[in-house]
Amino acid sequence: MQQVAADLEIDFKSEKYKDAYSRINAIVIEGEQEAYENYIQLSQLLPDDKEDLIRLSKMESRHKKGFEACGRNLQVSPDMEFAKEFFAGLHGNFQKAAAEGKVVTCLLIQSLIIECFAIAAYNIYIPVADDFARKITEGVVKDEYSHLNFGEVWLQKNFAQSKAELEEANRHNLPIVWKMLNQVADDAAVLAMEKEALVEDFMIQYGEALSNIGFTTRDIMRMSAYGLTAA
């Protein structure tokens, strides 16, 4: 993996790289903060799973600190204002669903959409990261799969009564992911992360998660098409 970044001759110290990194780094820091807060809220909505959800929230808090260290290592200040705006759509929808007690919608946003988005981004970033960030990110990815698994397991157990709400939540939230991917494409390209690769990895992760929960291939094709409305 180290060779990929070397072959591309990425200049981690260039102003262009650091400028793009200030937004990408902020996005991953804010993403982990959102996840931390979301799992805390979910622990209140799902008291039987409180212990597991608090454990997941603590993991997210550790990840945030790791990514903050990645920024310091490159002497980059993350653009947190940009990142908060970047997550505003998903954040608002999660808060609305939580206020209405819609656990299924909350789990789709956090345990499926945000986790799949994170895993895809980290998978594409690792081969082109600087040495310090690579080590941090590789550790984070292993944890993210366990987070994804929590949502999958809960939704699979409750699939029959969750299916209609999952489809509705997908319809409202998947287009937001496409807007997010488009918004970050130029900065990601500076970091040698191709938008097409990000989209492909996200759709693979998301499709597999939907399949594990109980959706058919036909369902997944139909649900995935909602993302295209924002392409």
SEPA-804503 format. One line per 3 residues: number of its first residue (from 0); their letters; for each residue x, y, z of N, C-alpha, C. Coordinates in steps of 0.2 Angstrom, whole numbers, plus 5000, padded with zeros to 4 digits. Layout:
% residues N
NUM> A> X:Y:Z:X:Y:Z:X:Y:Z; ...
END
This chain:
% residues 231
0> MQQ> 5004:4994:5000:5000:5000:5000:5004:5006:5000; 5010:5006:5004:5014:5012:5004:5017:5014:4997; 5017:5008:4993:5020:5009:4986:5015:5013:4982
3> VAA> 5009:5013:4983:5004:5016:4979:5005:5024:4979; 5005:5026:4986:5006:5033:4987:5013:5036:4984; 5018:5031:4984:5025:5033:4982:5024:5033:4974
6> DLE> 5021:5029:4971:5021:5029:4964:5017:5035:4961; 5012:5037:4965:5008:5043:4962:5012:5049:4964; 5018:5049:4968:5022:5055:4970:5017:5060:4973
9> IDF> 5014:5058:4978:5009:5063:4981:5014:5068:4986; 5013:5074:4985:5017:5079:4989:5012:5081:4995; 5013:5077:5001:5009:5079:5007:5010:5085:5010
12> KSE> 5016:5089:5008:5017:5095:5011:5015:5101:5007; 5013:5100:5001:5011:5105:4996:5005:5109:4999; 5004:5115:4997:4999:5119:4999:4992:5117:4996
15> KYK> 4992:5115:4990:4986:5112:4987:4984:5106:4991; 4988:5101:4993:4986:5095:4996:4984:5097:5003; 4987:5102:5007:4985:5104:5013:4978:5107:5013
18> DAY> 4977:5111:5008:4971:5115:5008:4965:5110:5007; 4966:5105:5002:4961:5100:5001:4960:5096:5008; 4966:5094:5011:4966:5090:5017:4962:5093:5023
21> SRI> 4962:5100:5023:4959:5103:5028:4951:5102:5028; 4949:5101:5022:4941:5099:5022:4940:5092:5023; 4944:5088:5020:4943:5080:5020:4944:5078:5027
24> NAI> 4950:5081:5031:4951:5079:5038:4945:5081:5042; 4943:5087:5041:4937:5090:5045:4931:5085:5044; 4930:5083:5038:4924:5079:5037:4924:5072:5041
27> VIE> 4930:5069:5041:4931:5063:5045:4930:5064:5052; 4933:5070:5055:4933:5072:5062:4925:5073:5063; 4922:5077:5059:4915:5078:5061:4910:5072:5060
30> GEQ> 4912:5068:5055:4909:5061:5054:4909:5057:5061; 4915:5057:5064:4916:5053:5070:4912:5056:5076; 4912:5063:5076:4908:5066:5081:4901:5065:5080
33> EAY> 4898:5065:5074:4891:5064:5073:4889:5057:5075; 4894:5052:5073:4892:5045:5075:4892:5044:5083; 4897:5048:5086:4897:5047:5094:4891:5050:5096
36> ENY> 4888:5056:5094:4882:5058:5097:4876:5054:5095; 4876:5051:5089:4870:5047:5086:4870:5041:5090; 4876:5038:5092:4875:5031:5096:4873:5033:5103
39> IQL> 4875:5039:5106:4872:5041:5112:4865:5041:5112; 4862:5044:5107:4855:5045:5106:4851:5038:5105; 4854:5034:5101:4852:5027:5100:4851:5023:5107
42> SQL> 4856:5024:5111:4856:5021:5117:4850:5023:5122; 4848:5029:5121:4842:5031:5124:4835:5028:5121; 4836:5027:5114:4830:5024:5111:4830:5017:5111
45> LPD> 4835:5014:5112:4836:5006:5113:4839:5004:5120; 4835:5005:5125:4838:5004:5132:4841:4997:5133; 4838:4992:5129:4841:4985:5130:4848:4984:5127
48> DKE> 4849:4989:5122:4856:4988:5119:4860:4994:5121; 4859:4997:5127:4862:5003:5129:4870:5002:5130; 4872:4996:5133:4879:4995:5134:4883:4994:5128
51> DLI> 4880:4991:5123:4883:4990:5116:4884:4997:5113; 4879:5001:5113:4879:5007:5109:4883:5012:5113; 4884:5012:5119:4889:5016:5123:4896:5014:5121
54> RLS> 4897:5008:5120:4904:5005:5118:4905:5008:5111; 4900:5008:5107:4902:5010:5100:4903:5018:5100; 4899:5021:5104:4900:5029:5104:4907:5030:5107
57> KME> 4910:5026:5112:4917:5028:5114:4922:5026:5109; 4921:5021:5105:4925:5020:5099:4925:5026:5094; 4920:5029:5093:4919:5034:5088:4923:5040:5091
60> SRH> 4923:5041:5097:4926:5047:5101:4934:5046:5100; 4936:5039:5101:4943:5038:5100:4945:5039:5092; 4941:5037:5088:4943:5038:5081:4944:5046:5079
63> KKG> 4939:5050:5082:4940:5057:5081:4946:5060:5083; 4949:5057:5089:4955:5060:5092:4961:5057:5087; 4960:5051:5084:4965:5049:5079:4966:5053:5073
66> FEA> 4960:5055:5071:4960:5059:5065:4962:5066:5066; 4961:5069:5072:4963:5075:5074:4971:5075:5074; 4974:5070:5076:4981:5069:5076:4984:5069:5069
69> CGR> 4980:5066:5064:4982:5065:5057:4983:5072:5055; 4978:5077:5056:4979:5084:5054:4985:5087:5057; 4986:5086:5063:4991:5090:5067:4998:5087:5064
72> NLQ> 4998:5081:5062:5004:5078:5059:5006:5081:5052; 5001:5083:5049:5003:5087:5042:5002:5095:5043; 5002:5097:5050:5001:5104:5051:4995:5107:5047
75> VSP> 4990:5104:5048:4984:5106:5044:4978:5108:5049; 4975:5113:5049:4969:5115:5053:4963:5113:5050; 4959:5108:5053:4953:5106:5049:4948:5111:5049
78> DME> 4944:5112:5043:4939:5117:5042:4932:5114:5044; 4931:5115:5051:4926:5112:5054:4919:5115:5052; 4919:5121:5051:4913:5125:5048:4910:5121:5042
81> FAK> 4915:5120:5037:4913:5116:5031:4910:5110:5033; 4914:5106:5037:4912:5099:5039:4905:5099:5042; 4903:5104:5046:4896:5104:5049:4891:5105:5044
84> EFF> 4893:5109:5039:4888:5110:5034:4887:5104:5029; 4893:5101:5028:4893:5095:5024:4888:5089:5027; 4888:5089:5033:4884:5084:5037:4877:5086:5039
87> AGL> 4875:5092:5037:4869:5095:5039:4863:5091:5037; 4863:5089:5031:4857:5085:5029:4855:5079:5033; 4861:5075:5033:4860:5068:5037:4859:5070:5045
90> HGN> 4862:5075:5047:4861:5077:5054:4854:5079:5056; 4851:5083:5052:4845:5086:5053:4840:5080:5052; 4841:5075:5047:4836:5070:5047:4836:5065:5052
93> FQK> 4842:5064:5055:4843:5059:5061:4840:5062:5067; 4841:5069:5068:4838:5072:5074:4830:5072:5074; 4828:5073:5068:4820:5073:5067:4818:5066:5068
96> AAA> 4821:5061:5066:4819:5054:5067:4819:5052:5074; 4825:5054:5077:4826:5053:5084:4820:5056:5089; 4818:5062:5087:4813:5066:5091:4806:5062:5090
99> EGK> 4805:5059:5084:4799:5055:5083:4799:5048:5085; 4805:5046:5088:4806:5039:5090:4807:5034:5085; 4809:5036:5079:4809:5032:5073:4816:5029:5073
102> VVT> 4817:5023:5077:4823:5020:5078:4826:5017:5071; 4821:5014:5067:4823:5011:5061:4827:5016:5056; 4824:5022:5056:4827:5028:5052:4833:5030:5054
105> CLL> 4834:5030:5061:4840:5032:5064:4846:5027:5063; 4844:5021:5063:4849:5015:5062:4851:5015:5055; 4846:5017:5050:4848:5017:5043:4853:5022:5042
108> IQS> 4852:5028:5045:4856:5034:5043:4863:5033:5046; 4863:5031:5053:4870:5030:5056:4873:5023:5055; 4870:5018:5056:4873:5011:5056:4874:5009:5048
111> LII> 4870:5011:5044:4871:5009:5037:4874:5015:5033; 4870:5020:5032:4873:5025:5027:4879:5029:5029; 4880:5031:5036:4886:5034:5038:4892:5029:5038
114> ECF> 4890:5023:5041:4896:5018:5042:4898:5016:5035; 4894:5015:5030:4896:5013:5023:4900:5018:5020; 4897:5025:5021:4901:5030:5018:4908:5031:5021
117> AIA> 4909:5030:5027:4915:5030:5031:4920:5025:5028; 4917:5018:5028:4921:5013:5026:4924:5014:5019; 4919:5016:5014:4921:5017:5007:4927:5022:5007
120> AYN> 4926:5028:5011:4931:5033:5010:4938:5031:5013; 4937:5027:5019:4944:5025:5022:4947:5019:5017; 4943:5015:5014:4946:5010:5010:4950:5013:5004
123> IYI> 4947:5018:5001:4950:5022:4995:4956:5026:4998; 4955:5029:5004:4961:5033:5006:4967:5029:5008; 4966:5024:5011:4972:5020:5014:4978:5019:5010
126> PVA> 4977:5017:5003:4982:5016:4999:4986:5023:4997; 4983:5028:4998:4986:5035:4996:4987:5039:5002; 4987:5037:5008:4988:5041:5014:4995:5041:5015
129> DDF> 4997:5047:5019:5004:5047:5022:5004:5041:5027; 5010:5040:5029:5012:5034:5033:5008:5034:5040; 5008:5040:5043:5005:5041:5050:4997:5040:5049
132> ARK> 4994:5043:5044:4987:5043:5043:4985:5036:5041; 4989:5032:5037:4987:5026:5035:4986:5021:5041; 4991:5021:5046:4991:5017:5052:4984:5018:5056
135> ITE> 4983:5025:5057:4977:5027:5061:4971:5024:5057; 4970:5025:5050:4964:5024:5047:4963:5016:5046; 4969:5012:5046:4968:5005:5045:4965:5002:5052
138> GVV> 4967:5005:5058:4964:5003:5064:4956:5005:5064; 4955:5011:5062:4948:5013:5062:4943:5009:5058; 4945:5007:5052:4941:5003:5047:4939:4996:5051
141> KDE> 4943:4993:5054:4942:4987:5058:4936:4988:5063; 4936:4994:5066:4931:4995:5071:4924:4997:5067; 4925:5001:5061:4918:5003:5058:4914:4997:5056
144> YSH> 4918:4991:5054:4914:4985:5052:4910:4983:5058; 4912:4983:5064:4908:4981:5069:4902:4985:5071; 4903:4992:5069:4897:4996:5070:4892:4995:5065
147> LNF> 4894:4994:5058:4889:4992:5053:4886:4985:5055; 4889:4981:5058:4886:4974:5060:4881:4975:5065; 4882:4980:5070:4876:4981:5075:4870:4983:5071
150> GEV> 4870:4988:5067:4864:4990:5063:4861:4984:5059; 4865:4980:5056:4863:4975:5052:4859:4970:5056; 4862:4968:5062:4859:4962:5066:4853:4965:5069
153> WLQ> 4852:4971:5071:4846:4973:5074:4841:4973:5069; 4842:4976:5063:4837:4977:5058:4835:4970:5055; 4840:4966:5054:4838:4959:5052:4833:4955:5056
156> KNF> 4834:4956:5063:4830:4953:5068:4823:4956:5067; 4823:4962:5066:4816:4966:5066:4814:4968:5058; 4816:4964:5054:4816:4966:5047:4808:4967:5044
159> AQS> 4804:4962:5046:4797:4962:5044:4794:4969:5046; 4794:4971:5052:4791:4977:5054:4795:4983:5052; 4801:4982:5050:4806:4988:5048:4806:4990:5041
162> KAE> 4804:4985:5037:4805:4985:5030:4802:4992:5026; 4796:4993:5028:4793:4999:5025:4796:5006:5027; 4798:5006:5033:4801:5012:5036:4809:5013:5033
165> LEE> 4812:5007:5032:4819:5007:5029:4818:5010:5022; 4813:5007:5018:4813:5010:5011:4811:5017:5011; 4807:5020:5015:4805:5027:5016:4812:5031:5018
168> ANR> 4815:5028:5023:4821:5032:5025:4827:5032:5020; 4827:5026:5016:4832:5026:5010:4830:5031:5005; 4824:5032:5004:4822:5037:4998:4824:5044:5000
171> HNL> 4823:5045:5007:4825:5052:5009:4832:5054:5010; 4836:5049:5011:4843:5050:5014:4848:5048:5009; 4847:5043:5004:4852:5041:4999:4854:5047:4995
174> PIV> 4849:5050:4992:4851:5056:4988:4856:5061:4991; 4855:5062:4998:4860:5066:5001:4867:5064:5001; 4868:5057:5001:4875:5054:5000:4878:5056:4993
177> WKM> 4873:5056:4988:4876:5058:4982:4878:5065:4981; 4874:5069:4984:4876:5076:4985:4883:5077:4989; 4884:5073:4994:4890:5074:4998:4896:5071:4994
180> LNQ> 4895:5066:4990:4900:5063:4986:4902:5068:4981; 4897:5071:4978:4899:5076:4972:4902:5082:4975; 4900:5084:4981:4903:5090:4985:4910:5089:4987
183> VAD> 4912:5083:4988:4919:5082:4990:4924:5079:4985; 4921:5078:4979:4925:5075:4973:4931:5079:4972; 4931:5085:4971:4937:5089:4969:4943:5088:4974
186> DAA> 4941:5089:4981:4946:5089:4986:4949:5081:4986; 4944:5077:4986:4946:5070:4986:4951:5068:4980; 4950:5071:4974:4954:5070:4969:4961:5072:4970
189> VLA> 4962:5078:4974:4969:5081:4976:4972:5076:4980; 4968:5072:4984:4971:5067:4988:4972:5060:4985; 4971:5060:4978:4972:5054:4974:4966:5049:4975
192> MEK> 4960:5052:4978:4955:5047:4979:4950:5049:4973; 4948:5044:4969:4944:5045:4963:4936:5044:4965; 4932:5049:4963:4925:5049:4965:4922:5042:4963
195> EAL> 4924:5040:4957:4920:5034:4954:4922:5028:4959; 4928:5028:4962:4930:5022:4966:4926:5023:4973; 4925:5029:4975:4921:5030:4981:4914:5028:4981
198> VED> 4911:5030:4975:4904:5028:4974:4903:5021:4973; 4908:5017:4970:4908:5010:4969:4908:5007:4976; 4913:5009:4980:4914:5005:4986:4908:5007:4991
201> FMI> 4906:5013:4991:4900:5014:4995:4894:5009:4993; 4893:5009:4986:4887:5005:4984:4888:4998:4985; 4894:4995:4985:4895:4988:4987:4894:4987:4994
204> QYG> 4896:4992:4999:4895:4991:5006:4888:4991:5008; 4885:4996:5005:4878:4998:5006:4873:4992:5004; 4875:4990:4998:4871:4984:4995:4871:4978:4999
207> EAL> 4878:4976:5001:4879:4970:5005:4875:4971:5012; 4875:4977:5015:4872:4978:5021:4864:4977:5020; 4861:4980:5015:4854:4979:5014:4852:4971:5012
210> SNI> 4857:4968:5009:4856:4961:5008:4856:4957:5014; 4861:4958:5019:4861:4955:5025:4855:4956:5029; 4852:4962:5029:4846:4963:5033:4840:4959:5030
213> GFT> 4840:4958:5024:4834:4954:5021:4831:4956:5014; 4834:4962:5012:4831:4964:5005:4834:4959:4999; 4830:4959:4994:4831:4955:4988:4836:4959:4984
216> TRD> 4839:4956:4979:4843:4959:4974:4839:4965:4970; 4832:4963:4969:4828:4967:4965:4827:4973:4970; 4825:4972:4976:4824:4978:4981:4830:4982:4981
219> IMR> 4836:4979:4981:4842:4983:4982:4843:4988:4976; 4842:4985:4970:4843:4989:4964:4838:4995:4964; 4832:4993:4966:4827:4999:4966:4829:5004:4971
222> MSA> 4831:5002:4977:4833:5007:4982:4839:5011:4981; 4844:5007:4977:4850:5011:4975:4849:5016:4970; 4843:5015:4966:4842:5020:4961:4840:5027:4964
225> YGL> 4838:5027:4970:4836:5034:4973:4842:5038:4973; 4848:5035:4974:4854:5039:4974:4855:5043:4968; 4853:5040:4962:4854:5043:4956:4850:5050:4955
228> TAA> 4845:5051:4959:4841:5057:4958:4845:5063:4960; 4851:5062:4963:4855:5068:4965:4861:5068:4961; 4862:5063:4957:4869:5063:4953:4869:5069:4948
END
